[in-house]
Amino acid sequence: MNALVTRLEDWVEKGALRPLDLALTRFIHEQEPQASEALLLATALLSEANGHGHVCLDLQQVLAKPEKLLSPADEPEEASQTSSIGGQLKEQLKGWTLESWVQALLDSDAVADERATDQPQAASSPLVLAGSKERPLLYLRRYWMYERQIEQGITQRLALQTPWSTEKLRSLLDQLFSDKKQTPDWQKIACALAARSGFAIITGGPGTGKTTTVVRLLALLQGLQLQAGKPPLSLRLAAPTGKAAARLSESLAGSVQRLDLGADLARIQEQIPTEVSTLHRLLGSQARTRHFRHHAGNPLAADLVVVDEASMVDVEMLAKLLDALAPTTRLILLGDKDQLASVEAGSVLGNLCLEADQGNYTPATAGWLEEATGEQLPPTLLSETGSALAQATTLLQHSYRFNDYPGIGALAVSVNSGKASVGELKGIFNSYERKAKEAATKHNNLQLIKLDTSRQQQSDSKQADPWAALKSLVRDGYKGFLETLINKRPTGTASREELDAWALSIFSEHKKFQLLTAVRRGPWGVDALNQLTLSALKEVEKLKPLLGNGNSPWYSGRPVLVTRNDYSLKLMNGDIGICLEWPTQDETGRKVLRVAFPDGQGGVRWVLPSRLQGVETVFAMTVHKSQGSEFTHTALVLPDRHNPVLTKELLYTGITRSSQAFTLVYSDEGTLETTLKGRVERASGLG
Ligand SMILES: Nc1ncnc2c1ncn2[C@@H]1O[C@H](COP(=O)(O)OP(=O)(O)OP(=O)(O)O)[C@@H](O)[C@H]1O
């Protein structure tokens, strides 16, 4: 036993386990001094797996592919150490069978056997064995409870009956979708299915009309309500981050305005909310606790809740949301199932959408849809045995966003298919670069840059800078934003309105380019790329005085990302602000630096730099953090060697952050290949 604990300590030292994983293992050992190695190793591996986004530990997978465990999330320099740790883990597991491991776990009081029950027990064992005989899953009880809450909350809502007749639905749907462009009209189908059920999922890639559809759905539901002479429904909209909430709010306002309802339905328009809050705010987060103001004992007052960017919602958040809703409150999840999953444990939207590509609509659903919408489902999407969830899920299939920029759409589809080779990827880049040249457009819609960073090792100073192409890209990308900062700066007597207008024009320029990185640490991580960008920008003579001398973290032009919610400053995780130097000086004659943030209502919030606690420079941003945001041009930099975070989902998410142009920067062909083949795999009992 001591040998195992020593080994675990060694793994912590080498960064393969977190101190937290060891602490939990020690806790179990203290509770049960006779604990078996099987229990202690399982506890350490489970805790580590939770840290990497798995909701549970799939014991069979551990035995089959131990090398998939204990890999640091984004530190390539530790990969070699990890492989030897992988060897030690294999040795540790030698001779273990699934049956013997399960039996050893069940022999312990720390593990409760819940394989045969769906009902959460009030038992106190910290660990739960669930799943099935063939696929036993080990959970921390908390996570097991979350999954059960989600299953129950969804099942309960799927059983809710629609209060509206098919004729009434059809009549209003026909009015709302009189501009049919696709056959079948998936947006109309999504509205009908979401109106039929107490729970629905509307998923689709970028620009497939999720927001447009939800606005029409809200108009449909509010319209049916008002036509029945009832008071308007209470509708609440939320997103996982402040950034995503602000973006949805903006696009909803536009979509609601564009709704063409005719005079008789115009009053519906006034009853469609455009205000979107973060999920934390919706549920009433409380300082220093995991608990929310709203829960089963104090449910949220709403008839319907819509959650956008649901791919970013983790298992705990969804469980708490469902817990905070009254059993009759309807829930609709919107999001792109193919995007990266949440940072925290779980890949809930992906798990719930496992059947979405196949449709699996029953003949009964197809018949009802034909009556309610006039649309016919393709026979290939029908199944006699489709689940209840499949009947409430719609995959929007046609992207309207990339009509003018088809290169990004083509690239996203190819990467998402999981079948693209490096050769095919290069083919797509080449063909769109060529098209851009033929059309003589200044900016390429797609651009592929290969850096030869192996030359970095050589000390020959006459060698060209291996990072030159990347530096030139960021100089070009951030030029407009920094020039607006310099050229449009108001004079010393500027009014507050003029300062606000200046900041707003800087925000809109800043959204035109964003450098993305796959990893947080190391030479390809956020810090290194922030430094590289800063030094590249300082090579431009007129930008030098602007960007400070390195003595202070605060300088004019520093873009910052808020990394934790600050309710007193009304700043949310994901908000981006820009540090600006006011044209006036303070009473002591010093420069006045303020960080400008969009206030969400078209104005500016100015904050003293010293008041900002959780912020980081964001010339470069991880793809994870970029979720829920969109930029005119994004450039994604891949590291030069393989790393477990490099997956097709990461690449797809990076590509789809771009609205007009995308640049991929890589230096190693093999890494690009493994990225295209990599998959986010997260153990879970859902789906
Ligand atoms: N049925 C339609 N007919 C014509 N244009 C449409 C239709 N649906 C959506 N669009 C247009 O496509 C664009 C993207 O739509 P929308 O914002 O609703 O998509 P989304 O899936 O929410 O996008 P995102 O990926 O940004 O979240 C918008 O300009 C919208 O006006």
The ligand as an SDF file (V2000), in Angstrom:
LIG
                    3D

 31 33  0  0  0  0  0  0  0  0999 V2000
  -34.2580   31.0990  -42.8220 N   0  0  0  0  0  0  0  0  0  0  0  0
  -33.3660   32.0350  -43.1020 C   0  0  0  0  0  0  0  0  0  0  0  0
  -33.4030   32.7150  -44.2500 N   0  0  0  0  0  0  0  0  0  0  0  0
  -32.4800   33.6530  -44.5360 C   0  0  0  0  0  0  0  0  0  0  0  0
  -31.4800   34.0180  -43.7150 N   0  0  0  0  0  0  0  0  0  0  0  0
  -31.3960   33.3840  -42.5420 C   0  0  0  0  0  0  0  0  0  0  0  0
  -32.3210   32.3610  -42.1720 C   0  0  0  0  0  0  0  0  0  0  0  0
  -31.9700   31.9150  -40.9460 N   0  0  0  0  0  0  0  0  0  0  0  0
  -30.8790   32.5990  -40.5740 C   0  0  0  0  0  0  0  0  0  0  0  0
  -30.5350   33.4920  -41.5350 N   0  0  0  0  0  0  0  0  0  0  0  0
  -29.4160   34.4460  -41.4870 C   0  0  0  0  0  0  0  0  0  0  0  0
  -28.2250   33.7290  -41.2080 O   0  0  0  0  0  0  0  0  0  0  0  0
  -27.3960   34.4310  -40.2980 C   0  0  0  0  0  0  0  0  0  0  0  0
  -27.1240   33.5640  -39.0850 C   0  0  0  0  0  0  0  0  0  0  0  0
  -28.3440   33.3320  -38.4030 O   0  0  0  0  0  0  0  0  0  0  0  0
  -28.3990   33.1320  -36.8270 P   0  0  0  0  0  0  0  0  0  0  0  0
  -27.6360   34.2110  -36.1510 O   0  0  0  0  0  0  0  0  0  0  0  0
  -29.8280   32.9560  -36.4660 O   0  0  0  0  0  0  0  0  0  0  0  0
  -27.6360   31.7640  -36.7270 O   0  0  0  0  0  0  0  0  0  0  0  0
  -26.9660   31.0850  -35.4540 P   0  0  0  0  0  0  0  0  0  0  0  0
  -26.9960   29.6320  -35.6950 O   0  0  0  0  0  0  0  0  0  0  0  0
  -27.6280   31.5870  -34.2100 O   0  0  0  0  0  0  0  0  0  0  0  0
  -25.5290   31.6660  -35.5780 O   0  0  0  0  0  0  0  0  0  0  0  0
  -24.2700   31.5480  -34.5930 P   0  0  0  0  0  0  0  0  0  0  0  0
  -23.4510   30.4560  -35.1210 O   0  0  0  0  0  0  0  0  0  0  0  0
  -23.6300   32.8610  -34.7870 O   0  0  0  0  0  0  0  0  0  0  0  0
  -24.7730   31.3210  -33.2100 O   0  0  0  0  0  0  0  0  0  0  0  0
  -28.1300   35.7150  -39.9650 C   0  0  0  0  0  0  0  0  0  0  0  0
  -27.6440   36.7450  -40.7770 O   0  0  0  0  0  0  0  0  0  0  0  0
  -29.5690   35.4010  -40.3130 C   0  0  0  0  0  0  0  0  0  0  0  0
  -30.2790   36.5520  -40.6990 O   0  0  0  0  0  0  0  0  0  0  0  0
  1  2  1  0
  2  3  1  0
  2  7  2  0
  3  4  2  0
  4  5  1  0
  5  6  2  0
  6  7  1  0
  6 10  1  0
  7  8  1  0
  8  9  2  0
  9 10  1  0
 10 11  1  0
 11 12  1  0
 11 30  1  0
 12 13  1  0
 13 14  1  0
 13 28  1  0
 14 15  1  0
 15 16  1  0
 16 17  2  0
 16 18  1  0
 16 19  1  0
 19 20  1  0
 20 21  2  0
 20 22  1  0
 20 23  1  0
 23 24  1  0
 24 25  2  0
 24 26  1  0
 24 27  1  0
 28 29  1  0
 28 30  1  0
 30 31  1  0
M  END
$$$$
